[in-house]
Amino acid sequence: MCMELFELRGQVALVTGASKGLGRSMSMALAEAGADVVMVARGPVKLAEAEKEVADMGVRTLAIAADVTVAEDVEKMVGKALAKFGKIDILVNNVGTYIGKPIVESTTEEWLDMINTNLTTTYLCCRAVGKHMIERKRGKVVNMAAAIGALGARNASAYCASKGGVIQLTRALAVEWAKYGITVNAIAPGTMETEITKKMLEDPKVRKAVEGKIPMKRIGYPSDLAGAVIFLSASGSDYITGQTMFVDGGFSVQ
């Protein structure tokens, strides 16, 4: 009975930013729990590689090359997913980027890029998939926030603002969609080793400084999100909505 609470067989999950890093790892976790996976990313080559990796786990997959900062691409993406699978049970909004610098040295273009990539994509995908979920009166939405989106951080104003926006959008949609049986939650990772952070973390001094701020004394890895995304996508979290789950080794409680 308990294991059935985390069972995703027969479910269809759509994951954005699925070709690498956190998105690729979460796609594999959802597949391992039994879900069929629609994998979305801009780069078709890496996306095809990631799709094969997930398909080899024995689930059905669909790779869609799309730019989810563009509303038209998002609508087409959802249409393709529904044409193949007939439904979308789970939406994981994972697309994101990071630019770290003092605000007085930043440009308007960098600010807009951060907001569009981290926040507007979440809005567009929720809007498009939400219409379908409302019709079915069921669904699970998992948004990708960040620990510093709630806490703030030096030289990361645009990033913190965009991820803080994701947290508030999550809360607002949880209230708006509760009557339809749709749960909306967020995952807030701490520092994770991905393609974006790997070069920075290769510096022993930087890595030591980062790990020194984490009670568990290590950075996170994409695989550390597996349990969180499965839980928030499965029936075991049916009475949980509007919440942000921090997966950060204790960084946020210091």
NUVEXLUM-113431 format. One line per 2 residues: their letters; for each residue x, y, z of N, C-alpha, C. Coordinates in Angstrom, 1 decimal, padded with zeros to 4 digits. Layout:
REM NUVEXLUM-113431
a> X Y Z X Y Z X Y Z; ...
***
This chain:
REM NUVEXLUM-113431
mc> 000.8 -001.2 000.0 000.0 000.0 000.0 000.9 001.3 000.0; 001.9 001.3 000.9 002.7 002.5 001.0 003.4 002.7 -000.4
me> 003.9 001.7 -001.0 004.7 001.9 -002.3 003.8 002.4 -003.4; 002.5 002.1 -003.3 001.6 002.6 -004.3 001.4 004.1 -004.3
lf> 001.7 004.7 -003.1 001.6 006.1 -003.0 002.7 006.9 -003.9; 003.7 006.1 -004.3 004.8 006.7 -005.1 004.9 006.1 -006.4
el> 003.8 005.4 -006.8 003.8 004.7 -008.1 003.3 005.6 -009.2; 004.0 005.7 -010.4 003.6 006.6 -011.4 003.2 005.8 -012.7
rg> 003.0 004.5 -012.7 002.7 003.8 -013.9 001.3 004.3 -014.4; 001.3 004.5 -015.7 000.1 005.0 -016.4 000.0 006.5 -016.4
qv> 001.0 007.2 -015.8 001.0 008.6 -015.8 001.9 009.2 -016.9; 001.6 010.4 -017.3 002.4 011.0 -018.4 002.9 012.3 -017.8
al> 004.3 012.4 -017.8 004.9 013.6 -017.2 005.6 014.4 -018.4; 005.5 015.7 -018.3 006.1 016.6 -019.3 007.2 017.4 -018.5
vt> 008.4 017.3 -018.9 009.6 017.9 -018.2 010.3 018.9 -019.2; 010.4 020.1 -018.8 011.1 021.1 -019.6 012.6 021.1 -019.2
ga> 013.4 021.6 -020.1 014.8 021.6 -019.8 015.4 020.2 -019.5; 014.9 019.2 -020.3 015.1 017.8 -020.0 016.3 017.2 -020.6
sk> 017.1 018.0 -021.4 018.2 017.4 -022.1 019.4 017.2 -021.3; 019.5 017.9 -020.1 020.8 017.8 -019.3 020.5 018.1 -017.8
gl> 021.5 018.0 -017.0 021.4 018.4 -015.6 020.2 017.9 -014.8; 019.6 018.8 -014.1 018.4 018.5 -013.3 017.3 017.9 -014.0
gr> 017.0 018.5 -015.2 015.8 018.0 -016.0 016.0 016.6 -016.5; 017.2 016.3 -016.9 017.5 014.9 -017.4 017.4 013.9 -016.2
sm> 018.0 014.3 -015.1 017.9 013.4 -013.9 016.5 013.2 -013.4; 015.7 014.3 -013.4 014.3 014.1 -013.0 013.5 013.3 -013.9
sm> 013.8 013.4 -015.2 013.1 012.6 -016.2 013.3 011.1 -016.0; 014.6 010.8 -015.7 014.9 009.4 -015.4 014.3 008.9 -014.1
al> 014.2 009.8 -013.1 013.5 009.4 -011.9 012.1 009.1 -012.1; 011.4 010.0 -012.8 010.0 009.8 -013.1 009.7 008.5 -013.9
ae> 010.6 008.2 -014.9 010.6 007.0 -015.7 010.8 005.8 -014.8; 011.7 005.9 -013.9 012.0 004.7 -013.0 010.7 004.4 -012.1
ag> 010.0 005.5 -011.8 008.7 005.3 -011.0 007.6 004.8 -011.9; 007.8 004.7 -013.2 006.8 004.2 -014.1 006.2 005.1 -015.1
ad> 006.5 006.4 -015.0 005.8 007.4 -015.9 006.3 007.4 -017.3; 005.5 007.6 -018.2 005.9 008.0 -019.6 006.3 009.4 -019.6
vv> 007.3 009.8 -020.4 007.9 011.1 -020.2 008.0 011.8 -021.6; 007.5 013.1 -021.6 007.6 014.0 -022.7 008.8 014.9 -022.3
mv> 009.8 014.9 -023.1 011.1 015.6 -022.7 011.2 016.8 -023.7; 011.4 018.0 -023.1 011.4 019.2 -023.9 012.7 020.0 -023.6
ar> 013.3 020.4 -024.7 014.5 021.3 -024.6 014.8 021.9 -025.9; 015.7 022.9 -026.0 015.9 023.6 -027.2 016.9 022.9 -028.1
gp> 017.9 022.2 -027.5 019.0 021.6 -028.3 018.6 020.2 -028.7; 018.3 019.9 -030.0 017.8 018.6 -030.4 018.8 017.4 -030.2
vk> 020.1 017.7 -030.3 021.1 016.6 -030.2 021.2 016.1 -028.8; 021.4 016.9 -027.8 021.4 016.4 -026.4 020.1 015.9 -026.0
la> 019.0 016.5 -026.5 017.7 016.0 -026.2 017.5 014.6 -026.7; 017.9 014.3 -027.9 017.8 012.9 -028.4 018.6 011.9 -027.6
ea> 019.8 012.3 -027.1 020.6 011.5 -026.3 019.9 011.2 -025.0; 019.3 012.2 -024.4 018.6 012.1 -023.1 017.4 011.2 -023.3
ek> 016.6 011.4 -024.4 015.4 010.6 -024.6 015.7 009.1 -024.7; 016.8 008.8 -025.4 017.2 007.4 -025.6 017.5 006.8 -024.2
ev> 018.2 007.6 -023.4 018.5 007.1 -022.0 017.3 006.8 -021.2; 016.3 007.6 -021.3 015.0 007.4 -020.6 014.2 006.3 -021.2
ad> 014.2 006.2 -022.5 013.4 005.2 -023.2 014.0 003.8 -022.9; 015.3 003.7 -022.7 015.9 002.5 -022.4 015.4 001.9 -021.1
mg> 014.7 002.7 -020.3 014.2 002.3 -019.0 012.9 001.6 -019.2; 012.4 001.5 -020.4 011.2 000.7 -020.7 009.9 001.5 -020.7
vr> 010.0 002.8 -020.7 008.7 003.6 -020.7 008.6 004.3 -022.1; 007.4 004.8 -022.4 007.2 005.6 -023.6 007.8 007.0 -023.5
tl> 008.4 007.5 -024.5 008.9 008.8 -024.5 008.6 009.6 -025.7; 008.7 010.9 -025.6 008.5 011.8 -026.7 009.5 013.0 -026.5
ai> 010.3 013.3 -027.5 011.2 014.4 -027.4 010.7 015.5 -028.3; 010.6 016.7 -027.7 010.1 017.9 -028.4 011.1 019.0 -028.3
aa> 011.7 019.4 -029.4 012.6 020.6 -029.4 011.7 021.9 -029.5; 011.8 022.7 -028.4 011.0 023.9 -028.4 011.7 024.9 -027.5
dv> 011.3 026.2 -027.7 011.8 027.3 -026.9 010.6 027.7 -026.0; 010.6 027.3 -024.8 009.5 027.6 -023.9 009.4 029.0 -023.4
tv> 010.3 029.9 -023.9 010.1 031.3 -023.6 009.2 031.9 -024.7; 008.8 031.1 -025.7 007.9 031.6 -026.7 006.5 030.9 -026.6
ae> 005.5 031.7 -026.4 004.2 031.2 -026.2 003.7 030.2 -027.3; 004.0 030.6 -028.5 003.5 029.7 -029.6 004.2 028.3 -029.5
dv> 005.5 028.3 -029.2 006.2 027.0 -029.1 005.6 026.2 -027.9; 005.2 026.9 -026.9 004.6 026.2 -025.7 003.3 025.5 -026.1
ek> 002.5 026.3 -026.8 001.2 025.7 -027.2 001.3 024.5 -028.2; 002.3 024.6 -029.1 002.6 023.5 -030.0 003.1 022.3 -029.3
mv> 004.0 022.6 -028.3 004.6 021.5 -027.5 003.5 020.7 -026.8; 002.5 021.4 -026.1 001.4 020.8 -025.4 000.6 020.0 -026.4
gk> 000.3 020.6 -027.6 -000.5 019.9 -028.6 000.2 018.6 -029.0; 001.5 018.6 -029.2 002.2 017.4 -029.6 002.1 016.3 -028.6
al> 002.3 016.7 -027.3 002.2 015.8 -026.2 000.8 015.1 -026.1; -000.2 016.0 -026.2 -001.6 015.4 -026.1 -001.9 014.6 -027.3
ak> -001.4 014.9 -028.5 -001.6 014.1 -029.7 -001.1 012.7 -029.6; 000.1 012.6 -028.9 000.7 011.2 -028.7 000.1 010.5 -027.5
fg> 000.0 011.1 -026.4 -000.4 010.4 -025.2 -001.9 010.7 -024.7; -002.5 011.7 -025.2 -003.9 012.0 -024.9 -004.1 012.7 -023.5
ki> -003.0 012.9 -022.8 -003.2 013.5 -021.5 -001.8 013.9 -021.0; -001.8 014.8 -020.0 -000.6 015.2 -019.3 -001.0 015.2 -017.8
di> -000.4 014.3 -017.1 -000.7 014.2 -015.6 000.2 015.0 -014.8; 001.4 015.2 -015.2 002.5 015.8 -014.4 003.2 016.8 -015.3
lv> 003.4 018.0 -014.8 004.2 019.1 -015.4 005.3 019.4 -014.5; 006.6 019.3 -015.0 007.8 019.7 -014.3 008.4 020.9 -015.0
nn> 008.3 022.1 -014.4 008.9 023.3 -015.1 010.3 023.5 -014.6; 011.3 023.0 -015.4 012.6 023.0 -014.9 013.6 024.0 -015.6
vg> 013.1 024.6 -016.7 014.0 025.4 -017.5 014.5 026.6 -016.6; 015.8 026.8 -016.7 016.4 027.9 -015.9 017.8 028.3 -016.3
ty> 018.2 029.5 -015.9 019.6 030.0 -016.2 020.0 030.8 -015.0; 021.3 031.1 -015.0 021.9 031.9 -013.9 022.9 032.9 -014.4
ig> 022.8 034.1 -014.0 023.9 035.1 -014.2 024.1 035.8 -012.9; 025.4 035.7 -012.4 025.7 036.3 -011.1 026.6 037.5 -011.3
kp> 026.1 038.7 -010.9 026.9 039.9 -010.9 026.2 041.0 -010.1; 027.0 042.0 -009.6 026.3 043.1 -008.9 025.3 043.8 -009.8
iv> 024.2 044.2 -009.3 023.1 044.8 -010.1 023.6 046.0 -010.9; 024.5 046.8 -010.3 024.9 048.0 -011.0 025.8 047.7 -012.2
es> 026.2 046.5 -012.3 027.0 046.0 -013.5 026.2 045.2 -014.5; 025.0 045.0 -014.1 024.1 044.2 -015.0 023.4 045.0 -016.0
tt> 022.9 044.4 -017.1 022.2 045.1 -018.1 020.7 044.8 -018.1; 019.9 045.6 -018.7 018.5 045.3 -018.8 018.2 044.0 -019.5
ee> 019.0 043.8 -020.5 018.9 042.5 -021.3 019.1 041.3 -020.5; 020.1 041.4 -019.6 020.4 040.2 -018.7 019.2 040.0 -017.7
wl> 018.7 041.1 -017.2 017.6 041.0 -016.3 016.4 040.4 -017.0; 016.1 040.8 -018.2 014.9 040.3 -018.9 015.1 038.8 -019.3
dm> 016.4 038.5 -019.6 016.6 037.1 -020.0 016.4 036.2 -018.8; 016.8 036.6 -017.6 016.7 035.8 -016.4 015.2 035.7 -016.0
in> 014.4 036.8 -016.1 013.0 036.7 -015.8 012.3 035.8 -016.8; 012.6 036.0 -018.1 011.9 035.2 -019.1 012.2 033.7 -019.0
tn> 013.5 033.4 -018.8 013.9 032.0 -018.7 013.4 031.3 -017.5; 013.6 032.0 -016.3 013.2 031.3 -015.1 011.8 031.4 -014.6
lt> 011.1 032.5 -015.0 009.8 032.8 -014.5 008.7 032.7 -015.6; 009.0 033.4 -016.7 007.9 033.5 -017.7 007.7 032.1 -018.3
tt> 008.7 031.3 -018.5 008.5 029.9 -019.0 007.6 029.1 -018.1; 007.8 029.3 -016.8 006.9 028.6 -015.8 005.4 029.1 -016.0
yl> 005.3 030.4 -016.1 003.9 030.9 -016.4 003.3 030.4 -017.7; 004.1 030.4 -018.8 003.5 030.0 -020.1 003.2 028.5 -020.0
cc> 004.0 027.7 -019.4 003.8 026.2 -019.4 002.6 025.9 -018.5; 002.5 026.6 -017.3 001.4 026.4 -016.5 000.1 026.8 -017.1
ra> 000.1 027.9 -017.8 -001.1 028.3 -018.5 -001.6 027.3 -019.6; -000.6 026.8 -020.4 -001.0 025.9 -021.5 -001.4 024.6 -021.0
vg> -000.6 024.0 -020.1 -001.0 022.7 -019.5 -002.1 022.7 -018.5; -002.2 023.9 -017.8 -003.3 024.1 -016.9 -004.7 023.9 -017.5
kh> -004.9 024.4 -018.7 -006.2 024.3 -019.4 -006.6 022.9 -019.5; -005.6 022.0 -019.9 -005.9 020.6 -020.0 -006.2 019.9 -018.6
mi> -005.4 020.3 -017.6 -005.6 019.7 -016.3 -006.9 020.1 -015.7; -007.3 021.4 -015.9 -008.6 021.9 -015.4 -009.8 021.1 -016.0
er> -009.7 020.8 -017.3 -010.7 020.0 -018.0 -010.8 018.6 -017.4; -009.7 018.0 -017.0 -009.7 016.7 -016.5 -009.9 016.7 -015.0
kr> -009.8 017.9 -014.3 -009.9 018.0 -012.9 -008.9 017.1 -012.1; -007.7 017.2 -012.6 -006.6 016.5 -011.9 -005.3 016.9 -012.5
gk> -004.2 016.8 -011.7 -002.9 017.2 -012.2 -001.9 017.5 -011.1; -000.7 017.3 -011.5 000.4 017.6 -010.5 001.4 018.6 -011.3
vv> 001.7 019.7 -010.6 002.6 020.7 -011.2 003.8 020.8 -010.2; 005.0 020.7 -010.7 006.2 020.8 -009.9 007.1 021.9 -010.6
nm> 007.2 023.0 -009.9 008.0 024.1 -010.4 009.4 024.1 -009.8; 010.4 024.6 -010.5 011.8 024.6 -010.0 012.1 026.0 -009.5
aa> 012.2 026.1 -008.2 012.6 027.4 -007.6 014.0 027.3 -007.2; 014.5 027.9 -006.1 015.8 027.9 -005.7 015.9 028.3 -004.2
ai> 016.8 027.8 -003.5 016.9 028.2 -002.1 017.1 029.7 -001.9; 018.0 030.3 -002.8 018.2 031.7 -002.6 017.1 032.5 -003.2
ga> 016.2 031.9 -003.9 015.0 032.6 -004.3 014.1 033.0 -003.2; 014.2 032.3 -002.1 013.5 032.6 -000.8 014.4 033.4 000.1
lg> 015.7 033.2 000.1 016.6 033.8 001.1 017.3 035.0 000.6; 017.5 035.1 -000.7 018.4 036.2 -001.2 019.8 035.9 -001.2
ar> 020.6 036.5 -002.0 022.0 036.2 -002.1 022.8 037.4 -002.7; 024.0 037.6 -002.4 024.8 038.7 -003.0 025.1 038.4 -004.5
na> 025.0 039.5 -005.2 025.3 039.4 -006.7 024.4 038.5 -007.5; 023.2 038.4 -007.0 022.3 037.5 -007.7 020.8 038.0 -007.7
sa> 020.7 039.3 -007.9 019.4 040.0 -007.7 018.4 039.5 -008.7; 018.8 039.4 -010.0 017.8 039.0 -011.0 017.4 037.5 -010.8
yc> 018.4 036.7 -010.5 018.1 035.3 -010.3 017.2 035.1 -009.1; 017.5 035.8 -007.9 016.7 035.7 -006.7 015.3 036.2 -007.0
as> 015.2 037.3 -007.8 013.8 037.8 -008.1 013.0 036.8 -008.9; 013.7 036.2 -009.9 013.0 035.3 -010.8 012.5 034.1 -010.1
kg> 013.4 033.5 -009.2 013.1 032.3 -008.5 012.1 032.6 -007.3; 012.2 033.8 -006.8 011.2 034.2 -005.8 009.8 034.3 -006.4
gv> 009.8 034.8 -007.7 008.6 034.8 -008.5 008.0 033.5 -008.7; 008.8 032.5 -008.9 008.4 031.1 -009.1 007.7 030.6 -007.8
iq> 008.3 030.9 -006.7 007.7 030.5 -005.4 006.3 031.1 -005.2; 006.2 032.4 -005.5 004.9 033.1 -005.4 003.9 032.6 -006.4
lt> 004.3 032.4 -007.6 003.4 031.8 -008.7 002.9 030.5 -008.2; 003.8 029.7 -007.7 003.4 028.4 -007.1 002.3 028.5 -006.1
ra> 002.4 029.4 -005.2 001.4 029.6 -004.1 000.1 030.1 -004.7; 000.2 031.0 -005.6 -001.0 031.6 -006.2 -001.8 030.5 -007.0
la> -001.1 029.7 -007.8 -001.8 028.7 -008.6 -002.3 027.6 -007.7; -001.6 027.3 -006.6 -002.1 026.3 -005.7 -003.5 026.7 -005.2
ve> -003.7 027.9 -004.8 -005.0 028.4 -004.4 -006.0 028.4 -005.5; -005.6 028.9 -006.7 -006.5 029.0 -007.8 -007.0 027.7 -008.3
wa> -006.1 026.7 -008.3 -006.4 025.4 -008.9 -006.8 024.3 -007.9; -006.8 024.6 -006.7 -007.2 023.5 -005.7 -008.5 022.9 -005.9
ky> -009.5 023.7 -006.3 -010.9 023.2 -006.6 -010.9 022.3 -007.8; -009.9 022.3 -008.6 -009.9 021.4 -009.7 -009.1 020.1 -009.5
gi> -008.6 019.9 -008.2 -007.9 018.7 -007.9 -006.5 018.7 -008.4; -005.9 019.9 -008.7 -004.6 020.1 -009.2 -003.7 020.6 -008.0
tv> -002.6 019.9 -007.8 -001.6 020.4 -006.8 -000.5 021.1 -007.5; 000.0 022.2 -006.9 001.1 023.0 -007.4 002.1 023.2 -006.3
na> 003.3 022.6 -006.5 004.3 022.7 -005.5 005.7 023.1 -006.2; 006.7 023.4 -005.4 008.0 023.8 -006.0 009.1 023.0 -005.2
ia> 010.2 022.8 -005.9 011.4 022.3 -005.3 012.4 023.4 -005.4; 013.1 023.7 -004.2 014.1 024.7 -004.1 015.4 024.1 -003.8
pg> 016.2 023.8 -004.8 017.5 023.2 -004.6 018.5 024.2 -004.1; 019.5 023.7 -003.3 020.6 024.6 -003.0 021.6 024.5 -004.1
tm> 022.9 024.6 -003.8 023.9 024.5 -004.9 024.0 023.1 -005.4; 023.8 022.9 -006.7 023.9 021.6 -007.3 025.0 021.6 -008.3
et> 025.6 020.5 -008.5 026.7 020.3 -009.5 026.0 020.0 -010.8; 026.0 021.0 -011.7 025.4 020.8 -013.0 026.4 021.4 -014.0
ei> 026.0 021.4 -015.3 026.9 022.0 -016.3 027.2 023.5 -016.1; 026.2 024.2 -015.5 026.3 025.6 -015.2 027.3 025.9 -014.1
tk> 027.3 025.0 -013.0 028.1 025.3 -011.8 029.4 024.5 -011.8; 029.6 023.5 -012.7 030.7 022.6 -012.6 032.0 023.3 -012.7
km> 032.2 024.2 -013.6 033.4 024.9 -013.8 033.8 025.7 -012.5; 032.8 026.4 -011.9 033.0 027.2 -010.7 033.5 026.3 -009.6
le> 032.8 025.1 -009.5 033.1 024.2 -008.4 034.4 023.4 -008.5; 035.1 023.5 -009.7 036.4 022.9 -009.9 037.5 023.6 -009.1
dp> 037.2 024.9 -008.8 038.1 025.6 -007.9 038.0 025.1 -006.5; 039.0 024.5 -005.9 038.9 023.9 -004.6 038.5 024.9 -003.5
kv> 039.0 026.2 -003.6 038.7 027.2 -002.7 037.2 027.5 -002.7; 036.7 027.6 -004.0 035.2 028.0 -004.1 034.4 026.8 -003.6
rk> 034.8 025.6 -003.9 034.0 024.4 -003.5 034.0 024.3 -002.0; 035.2 024.6 -001.3 035.2 024.5 000.1 034.4 025.6 000.8
av> 034.4 026.8 000.2 033.6 027.9 000.7 032.1 027.6 000.6; 031.7 027.0 -000.5 030.3 026.7 -000.7 029.8 025.6 000.2
eg> 030.7 024.5 000.3 030.3 023.4 001.2 030.3 023.8 002.7; 031.2 024.8 003.0 031.2 025.3 004.4 030.0 025.9 004.9
ki> 029.1 026.4 004.0 027.8 027.0 004.3 026.7 026.0 004.4; 027.0 024.7 004.1 025.9 023.7 004.0 026.1 022.8 005.2
pm> 025.1 022.6 006.1 025.3 021.7 007.3 025.7 020.3 006.9; 025.3 019.8 005.8 025.6 018.4 005.4 027.0 018.4 004.8
kr> 027.7 019.5 004.6 029.1 019.6 004.1 029.3 019.0 002.8; 028.3 019.1 001.9 028.5 018.7 000.5 027.5 019.4 -000.3
ig> 027.9 019.6 -001.6 026.9 020.2 -002.6 026.0 019.1 -003.0; 024.9 019.5 -003.7 024.0 018.5 -004.2 024.3 018.1 -005.6
yp> 023.7 017.0 -005.9 023.8 016.4 -007.3 022.4 016.2 -007.9; 022.3 016.2 -009.2 020.9 016.1 -009.8 020.1 014.9 -009.2
sd> 020.8 013.8 -008.9 020.1 012.6 -008.4 019.5 012.9 -007.0; 019.9 014.0 -006.3 019.3 014.3 -005.0 017.9 014.8 -005.2
la> 017.5 015.1 -006.4 016.1 015.6 -006.6 015.1 014.5 -006.9; 015.6 013.3 -007.1 014.7 012.2 -007.5 013.6 012.0 -006.5
ga> 013.9 011.9 -005.3 012.8 011.6 -004.3 011.8 012.7 -004.2; 012.3 013.9 -004.3 011.3 015.1 -004.2 010.4 015.1 -005.4
vi> 010.9 015.0 -006.6 010.1 015.1 -007.8 009.1 013.9 -007.9; 009.5 012.7 -007.5 008.6 011.6 -007.5 007.5 011.8 -006.4
fl> 007.8 012.2 -005.2 006.9 012.5 -004.2 005.8 013.5 -004.6; 006.3 014.6 -005.1 005.4 015.7 -005.5 004.5 015.4 -006.7
sa> 004.9 014.4 -007.5 004.2 014.0 -008.7 003.3 012.8 -008.4; 003.4 012.2 -007.3 002.6 010.9 -007.0 001.5 011.2 -006.0
sg> 000.6 010.2 -005.8 -000.5 010.4 -005.0 -000.2 010.6 -003.5; 001.0 010.2 -003.1 001.4 010.4 -001.7 001.4 011.9 -001.3
sd> 001.4 012.8 -002.3 001.4 014.2 -001.9 000.1 014.9 -002.3; -001.0 014.1 -002.4 -002.3 014.6 -002.8 -002.9 015.7 -001.9
yi> -002.5 015.8 -000.7 -003.0 016.8 000.2 -002.0 017.9 000.5; -001.0 018.0 -000.3 000.1 019.0 -000.2 000.0 019.9 -001.4
tg> -000.1 021.2 -001.2 -000.1 022.1 -002.4 000.3 023.5 -001.9; 000.9 024.2 -002.8 001.4 025.6 -002.5 002.7 025.6 -001.7
qt> 003.4 024.4 -001.6 004.6 024.4 -000.8 005.8 024.4 -001.6; 006.9 024.8 -000.9 008.2 024.8 -001.6 009.1 023.9 -000.7
mf> 009.6 022.8 -001.3 010.4 021.8 -000.7 011.9 022.2 -000.9; 012.6 022.5 000.1 014.0 022.8 000.0 014.8 021.5 000.0
vd> 015.6 021.4 -001.0 016.5 020.2 -001.2 017.9 020.8 -001.2; 018.5 021.1 000.0 019.7 021.9 000.0 020.7 021.6 001.1
gg> 020.6 020.4 001.6 021.5 019.9 002.6 021.4 020.7 003.9; 020.4 021.4 004.1 020.2 022.2 005.4 020.6 023.7 005.2
fs> 021.0 024.1 004.0 021.5 025.5 003.8 020.5 026.5 004.2; 019.2 026.3 004.0 018.2 027.3 004.2 017.8 027.4 005.7
vq> 018.2 026.5 006.5 017.8 026.6 007.9 018.8 027.3 008.8; 020.0 027.7 008.2 021.0 028.3 009.0 020.7 029.8 009.3
***
